[in-house]
Amino acid sequence: MNSELKAFLDRIRPAIDATLGELLPPDSQPPERIHQAMRYSTMDGGKRIRPALCVAGFTAYNENWTAILPVAAAIEMIHCYSLIHDDLPAMDDDDFRRGKPSCHKQFDEAIAILAGDALLTLAFDVLGRSGSFPPDRIMKVVATLANAAGSSGGMIAGQVLDLESEGRRVTRERLETIHRSKTGALIGAAVWIGAFLGEAPDNDLAGVRKYCDRIGLAFQVIDDILDASDGVNRDEGKATYPSLYGMAESHAIAHTLMVEARQALQPLGKKGSILLAFCDYLEERTA
């Protein structure tokens, strides 16, 4: 990992964890079980990629990154909600998440559903109470995140398409749509929101938007490659890039996306160094 990116993540991740710890209801707050489930699924040492990218987008234009932490934490809550629901028996039916029992295995299905619902609700509550940014900008952030999480090109749309595609051969166009929606939408929104709240100029935001599109898709392509490489076969029956194109072509697609992401950042110059280093980090994961 690039030393600048490592130093950035080493600084940012503890701050994100601390912010999440403050914003989530304590375990002891009634009804205790739902709050225990929320914290169990969120305070588990995840990579914090999405909130870190949000902070990276912000710090390209504003050095006082503490102001963006609640927004970044809200993005992580939405991500964690999606993981809880993805693991449910009616969805991907995964018994483990990040080396420990999934929320529905540790608690039960009803609590897991409600914990996911509560995290999504709390995320927008946090945004609504934000006093660090102008209200019109927060309203734009709320709309952007709702779209990234929703049924019109967001995570829910991607999950529906993914479920419908199980056991079927899909076109490249449909596979791209699944990945851009299910994974790419929230990753891209995280970066764009950070830059937008950092008051990036419109010209830079156009480049950031293209970067978001490319890394959002590349992130899931690379996840597909890693899942196909580890021998676990967890994606059997799923629509993935290796299942459609094979490993060599999947690597080539990921590389092309990273080239285009780097090109999109060129107008930002040194301001985009952390975002640029993230491209290197992604490609290193497949090496």
N, C-alpha and C positions, 0 to 999 in steps of 0.2 A: 504494500500500500504506500502511495505517495506520502512522504513525511509531512507535508503541509496538511494533507487531508487527515492523516492520523492525529496530528496535533489538534486540528479543528474538532474532530470527533471526540477526542479525549477530554476536551474542554466542554463541548456542548452536551454530550450524553448525560453526564451527571446532573446538569442543570435541567434538562428535560425530565429526568426521573424525579428530581426534587419538585418540579412544578406539578407533575402528575400526582405525586404524593399529597401535595397541598390541595389540589382541586378535587380529587376523588373523595367521596364521603368516607369517614373512618370505618374500620371494621365493626366498631362498637355502636355505630349509629343505627337505630331501628329503621326499617327491618334489617337486622344484622346480616342475614344470609345473602340477600341480594348484594349488599355492599361488599361482603367478603368475596363473592363471585366476581364482582367488577374489579376489585383489586387483584385477585388471583390471576385474572386473565390479562391484566394491564401491567402490573408491577412485577414482571417476570424476566426482566433482563433482555428484552428484544433488541434487535439491532438499532431500532429508532431511525431507520433510513428516511422515512417520510418527514418526520419533524426536523431532522438534521438538514434535509434538503430545503425545507422551508426557511430555516435559519440561514442557510448558505445563500439563498436568493436574497434575503433581507440584508445580510452583512455586505453584500456586493455594493450596497448603496447607503448603508447606515451602520456605523460601528457599534451603536448602543443596542446590542442584540437582546438584552433582557426584556425589552418591550414586546418582542415577538414571541416569547416563550409560551404564554397562555394560548396563543393561536396555534403554535406548533403542537402543543399538548392536545388541543382539540382535534387536530388532524390525526394524531396517534390514537385517540379514543375511537375515532371513526374506523380506523384500520383495525383496531382490536375487536370492535363490535363485529366487523366483517369476518374475522377469523373465528370467533365464537360460533357464528351462524354457519359458516362454511363447514365446520367440523361436525355439525349435527347429523344424526343418522339419515334424515331426509335429504341432506345435501351430499357432502363428500364422505360422510361417515368415517371420520378419523378419531381414533381413541386417544391419540397423543398429540401434543403440540409443544414444540420446543423442549422435548425431553421429559415432559410430565403429563399426567392425564389431562385430556381436554376438559373444558369447563363442564360439559354435560356429563362426563364420567366422574369428575370430582364432586359435583353437586347433583344435578339431575337435569333432564331436558327442559322442564318448565323454567327452572331458575336460569339455565343457560340462555334460553330465548329472551327472558326478561332482562338478564344482565346485558345482553347485546343491545336490546331496545334502550335500556337506561344509559349506556355509554353513548349511543347516538344522540339521545336527547340531551345529555349533559354537555356534549360537545357544542351544540348550538346554544345552550344556556351560557356556557363560558364565552362564546363569541358575542352574544347579546349583551353581556355585562362588561365587555372590554371598554376601558376608558382611555386606552393608549393611542387610539387612532380616530380620525374623523368618522362620524356615523355613516356618511355616504360610502366611505371606503369599506367599513365593516359590512354594510349591506351588500356590497359587491362580493365580498369574501363569502358571506353566507350563501348567496346565490351560486357562486362558483363551486363551493363544497357540496351544496345540495345537488347540483347537476352531476358532479363527479361521483356521488354516492347513489344516484337515482336510477330510474328505469329507462331514461332516454339517453343512452350512450354512456351511462355510468356503471358502477359496480353491480347493481342489481340486474341491469340489462346483460352484462357480461356473464353473470352467474346463470341466468335463465338460458342464454344461448349455449353455455357450456354444458348444462344439464341436458338440453335438447340434442346436443351433438354427440353424447356418449354412445360409443359403439358404432358410429357412422363415420364415413369418410367425408371430410369437409373440404371446401375450396379454400384457397389461400385467402381470398377476400373475407370469408366468414371467420377463419382462424384469426386474422388480423383484427377483425371487429371484436371477437371474444377477448383477445388479449388487451387491446386498447381500452376496452370498457372495464373488464374485470380487474385489471392491475394498473394499466397505464394511466387511467383517468385520475386516480387519486395521487399517484406519484407526480404527474404533471401539474396538477392543481397545487400541490404543496410548494413546488418551486415558484410557480407563477404568483401565488399569493404572497410569498416572501418578498419577491421583487416588487410587486405592486404596492405592498404596504411600506416597502423601503423607498417608495416614490421614484422608481425607475422611470426614465423618460419613455415616451411611446415607442420610439425607434428601438430602444433596447428591449422593451416588452415584446415586440414582434419577434426578435431573435430568441428571447427566452421561451416564447410559446412554441417555436419550432423545436428548440432543444427539448422542451418538455414532452412533445409528441414523440420524438425519437428515443429518448431514454426510457420513457414509460413503456413503449413496446419492447425495447431491447431488454429491459429488466425481466420481463416474463419469458422472452425467448431464451435468455440465459438460464433462468430457473428451469425451463423445460430441458435444456441441455444437461444441467447438473442432475436433475432427477433421472434422466435417462442414463447417466454415467455411473450412478452410485449402486446400481444393481438391485435396488429395493422394488422397482416396478410399481411405484405408488400411482402412476398415471395410466395404468393399463385401462384401455377403453376410452381414454380422454383424447380430445383434440389437442395435439401438441406439434411443435415444429419438427422435432426429430421423427415423429411417427409419420408426418406428411412428406418431409424432405430428406430425412436422413441426417446424420450428425455433421458431416462435412458442409453441406449446404446450409444447415442451421447456424454453424459457426460463421459462415460467409455473410449470412443475413445480419447477424448480430454485429459483425465488424462494419458492414455498410451503414447500419444505423448509428454506430458510434462515430464514424467519419462525418456523417451529416450533422450529428449533434455538436461535434467540435466546430464545424464550419459555422453553425448558427451562433456560436458564442464569440466568434472572431471580432465583431464590432464592439464587444464589451471590453476587450483588452485585458488588463490585469484584474479588473473587477470580477471577471468570471473565472478566476484561477481555481477556486474550490469546486465549482461546478464542472470545470474541465477535468480536474483530478478525479472526480467521480466517474467520468467516462473511463479513465484508466483502471479504476477499481473494478468496474463492471467487467471489463475485458479480462482482467487478471483472474477473475473468478472462473473463467472457462479455460485458462491456460493449463 
